[in-house]
């Protein structure tokens, strides 16, 4: 009897089951252990979730109407109402919905920020939250919280103010919201201004900032209370615009204005404070750690609790320094931490966009950055991998395999084969050899050692040897 040659056996058994790549999910399964804890109860007097969702639907009513008109009533091929060349579209939307063009533009921005619509090459499509809007209160509340987090984008800052001053106020707003939440009632705006001044001074001290004549910082410091007062008005108006608080006249005069959190705003601030407290009390103490140690501490958490940890860690830092630190970790050798760093950057959102776009020019970060940008622009996470080229997808496959090899079990590395975009093992090996990932040899050696098929393992070892020696 003649024995079957190994290459023939490999050809017979080398078909890969084509599945959508889920790089981070695969890597995370290498180290995940589930943790559960009782869900905390909101403060007494907080409306039920159904009532909060009703209020959120009211805040976003115009945005929902515009999203449905653009992405549903006009079909998936409709141009976005804010397309620079789509003035006629804005006019039609305004006429159809009985809104002004300014209302159309504002509502469209809200719809995008709340995840109600997605843009694909300038084409509007309904987002998953729009599909679930009438039946899923959780989807509604998550959409409103996304809008709440983006309040500074909804209400643009005054053009004549230094960007550094605007950034300081944005970073100080969580403290103002905490005071409003703890006060459980109206707070005089002058009291908020005092807290804002104190917090801005603390931020400058944390940066060891010494004002230099002629710089933006010097201009901001020289502006004094009047400049901060105008920025406080802008911040409060922005938060009011998303339904987080209301503004009214004080008991003595209009100058002593009052700010009061709405039930929605009160609930959102409580949720964020709760997340910070949970993270601060965690055994690992992630909130006090460096970015690398924090990500290592979150590696064993499932995605939901991990996002809570990211939010808490970010809340304790300036966003600019946090983004820089996360990207520094992403540039390191640990592929699992690279993926987790971009998960944390998803929590950062808009403030990270510029640096993530810059990171897309770096070969080792490009696939992760492109996926981040696709989801930021509204792509469904399941469709985001479509933005990657075949080479970029292969590079990501190798990087994920490196994460699994470093942190996981051999069986998971074998199953990782199924997530390759190539249809056969020979095609995968050809493209893996060509992609030039620095961990290619180690990944192929680990895969060969783990795979139960001797013929396939031999082919993978041969590919590893060829990469190592520079052969073809």
Secondary structure by P-SEA (a helix, b strand, c coil): cccccaaaaaaaccccccccccaaaaaaaabbbbbbccccccccccccaaaaaaaaaaaaaaaaaaaaaaccccccccccccccccaaaaaaaaaaacccaaaaaaaaaaaaaaccbbbcccbbbbccccccccccaaaaaaaaaaaaaaccccccccccccaaaaaaaaaaaaaaaaaaaaacccccaaaaaaaaaaaaaaaaaaaccccccccaaaaaaaacaaaaaaaaaaaaaaaaaaccbbbbbccccccbbbbbbcaaaaaaaaaaaaaaaaaaacccccccccaaaaaaaaccccaaaaaaaaaaaaaaccaaaaaaaaaaaaacccaaaaaaaaaaaaaacccaaaaaaaacccccaaaaaaaaaaaaaccccccccccccaaaaaaaaaaaaaaaaacccaaaaaacccccccccaaaaaaaaaaccccaaaaaaaaaaaccccaaaaaaaaaaaaaaaaccc
